[in-house]
Amino acid sequence: MTQSLHPAAQKGFSSAAELYQQVRPSYPPDIVHWLQDQLQLDEKSQVIDLGSGTGKFLPYLQHITKHITAIEPIQEMLAQLQSAYPDVQTLQASSDQLPLTRHSLDAVICAQSFHWFANLETLQQIYHVLKPAGHLALIWNQRDIQVDWVKALADVIAPLEGNTPRYHSGQWKKVFEQQTLFQLDHVQTFQQAHIGTVEKVVSKRLLSSSFIAAMPEHEQQQLKAQFEQIVFKYTGKQPQDEIAFPYITYAYDFKKTDSQ
């Protein structure tokens, strides 16, 4: 792999791969219809899940097609995926060096991942492996900070991010500004809630963030207590009480152009 991983991704996701699989939210069921209607995917479609992590997005693709390859550079994340989805073809590879046949794919899906590899080398690789008029779909779950207690949590987390790539920074969009390989065709938003105990869907979910998972254990536990105190302050809910954590899912469809 020629592309170096961001230290927060390498350390945080390596150590917290199992936690990531357990506590990260899934995606709204309507995303399947979006893939079918907007990307025109069907049972014959050849797709890759790029930066697939532990495979959280795979069930939605499996509703449509069996022709899926999951690509993930971090071995610990890939091991979680292979355990959960033993029938899915996998590759350990980086986004800027895809070991795939040119013009062989109908779509490349990046769910909760593109901000880690938002560079021109990646776009060039994706362009080459997509069929003419193929699709690059970028999907993110984002905490709904219009809710007061979610905003309070976000305010605590923000100073900890440092230079860690994040969707909400908007930095990932810059790679599309000076290229002609892809054109944005459609943006869709969905709303959903991740339901579970405060400890699972709030505090442990936030601990699975790469830059927090890379911290020493005692600092993580201090943050966990702080997160749970914030939730209690705003909602009166204890760590073992059930809560609905609100999310907004953003889905972008970039279509391959005929520029090259």
N, C-alpha and C positions, 0 to 999 in steps of 0.2 A: 504494500500500500504506500503510495507516494505522498498522499495528503496527510499532514500531521493532525492529530485530534486535539481539540482544545483541552487544556489540562483539566478543566472542570468536568468535561464530558468523560475523559479517560478515567480520572480518579473517582468522581462521584458516581457515574453509572456502573463502573466495575464493582464498587463496594456495595451499591444499593440496587443491584439488578432485581433481586428477589422482592425487595420492598416495592420497587417500581411496578412490578407485575401485580402485586397484591393491592396497592392503594390508588393507582392512577385511575381516573374516570374512563369509562368507555365513551362511545360516540352515539349521537342521536340515531335512532333507527331510520329516520328519513334520509340519512346520508346514502343509503343503498339506492333509493329512488333517484337521488341526485346523480350518482354514478351512472345509473342506467339511462336517465333522460338527458343529462347534460353532456356526459362523456360518451354516451352511446355504447356502453359496455354490455356485453351479453355472454352467453355460455361459451362462445368461441374465442373471446378476447384473451390476449396474452398481456399480462400485466406484471410489473414489479412493485413491491412495497419497499421503497428505498429509505434506509435509516429506520428499519422496521422495529428496532428496539426489542422488546419482549413479545411483540406480535399483537399488540392491543387492537390494531386495525384489521387484522386478518379475517376475523369472522364476517365483516361487512363485505369484503371481497369474495369470500367463499360463498356468500349468498348468490353471487352472480356467475363466477367462473372457477374452474379447477386449475386453470393455467396461470399459476401464481409463483413467482420467485421472490423470496424475502431476502433482502440484502442488508447486512448490519456489520459494522467494523469491529464492535466491541464483543469479545468472546463471551464474557459473562452474560451479556444481554442475549446473545445468540443462543446460548445454552438454555436459558429460560424459554425462549421461543421454541427451540427444537423439542423440549420436553412437553410443552403444551400443544404443539402442532407437529407431531412426528411425520405427517404425510405431506407437509409443505416443503417444497424444494428450497434450500437455503444456500447462500454464498456469503463468506466473510470477505468483504471487499469495501473499498472506499468509493465515494461518489465520483471522484475525478478519474477513476480507472475501472470502468465497468467491463467485466469479462463476458460480454454478450454480443450476439450477432447484430450487425448493422441492420437497421430498418426492420426489426423483428417484433416490436412491441406496439400494442395499441395505446397503452397508457403507462405512465410512471406516476406512482402515488407516493407522496411524502406527507405522512401524518405525524404531526408534532416533531418534525425533524429538520425541515429545510433551512431554518435559521442557523443550523450548525455548519452547513456547507453551501452557503449562498455565495458562490463564486462563479466566474465565467467558465472555468475549466469543467465544473460540474454541468453547467448548462450545455456546453459543447458535447459532453459525453451523452447526456440525455437526448440531445437533438439527434445524434448519430444512431442511437439504438431505437428511436421511435420510427414507426411507419410514417409516410406522408400524411399530414393532417392528424397526427397523433396528439395525445393530450398529456400535459403535465399538470397534475392536480396537487395543490398544496392545501393542507387541512390542519387547523389548530383548534384545540380546546383552550379557552381563556376564561379565567375567573371573572365573574360579573361584578365589577367594582362599583356598580351603581347601588349595590346593597351595602348598607353602612358597615356591617361587621367584616365583610369581605374587603372593603376599602381600607379598614383599619389594619387588617392583616397585610395587605399589599404595601402599606406605608412602612411597616416593620421590615418587610423583605427587601424593598427597593434598594436601601443602602448596601445590602449584602451582595448584590449582583455583580458589582465591579464591571469588568469588561466581558462578562459572560454573554454570549449571543442569546437574545431573547426575541420572541415574536413581537412583543408590544413596543420594542424600541424602534421598529420600522427599518432597521438597518438592512434587513434581508431584501427590501424592495430596490435598493440601489443597484443591484446587479442587473436588473431589468431595464435600467434607464439608458444604457449605452450598448444595446445589443438588438439584433433584428431576428434572432432565432425563434423567439416566442412572442406571442401577443396575448394580452389578457382578454379573455372572451366573456367571463362571467364571474360574479362574486355572489355567494349565497351565505346567509347566516341562519343558524338554528339555535334554539334555546333548550337547555336540558338541566337536570339536577342530579347530582351524585348523592345518593341517599345511603346513610350508614351512621355509625357512631361518630361523635366529634373526634375521638382519637384516631379513627381510621381515615375518614374522608377529609378531615381538616388537618390535624397536627401531623400525622404520619404522612399524609399526602404531601404536605409542604416540605417535610424532611426529605422526600424523594427528589426534590429539586437538585440539580447537579451541583450547584455551588454550595448548597447546605450539606448535601451528602458527603462532600469532600472535606468538611470541617471535622475537627476532633470530636469524639463522642460526647464529652462533657458539654461542649458548646451546643451541640445538637439537642441535648436534653434540656438545656436552659431555654432554648428557643421553643421546644415543644411545650414547656410549661407556660411560656409567654403567650404562645398561640392559644392555648386552652383558657388562659385567663382572659384574653380578649373576647373569645366566644362567650364565655360566661358573663362578662360585663355587659355585652350587647343583647344576649339572648336568654341568659339564665340557665343555659344548658351545661351539664357536667360532661366529662370525657366519655362516659359510657351511655349518654343520652343520644337518641337518634336526631339527626339533623339533615337538611337538604342543602347541599352546597351548590349554588347556582353557577352555571357556565354558559358562555356563548361560544358556539362553534362557528369558525370562519372557514369557508371552502372557496378556493380560487381555482378557476380553470384557465390555464394558459394553453393555447393551441400552437402547435408547431407551424411555422411559416414555410414558404418555399424559397427562402432567401438564399439558400446555398445548394 
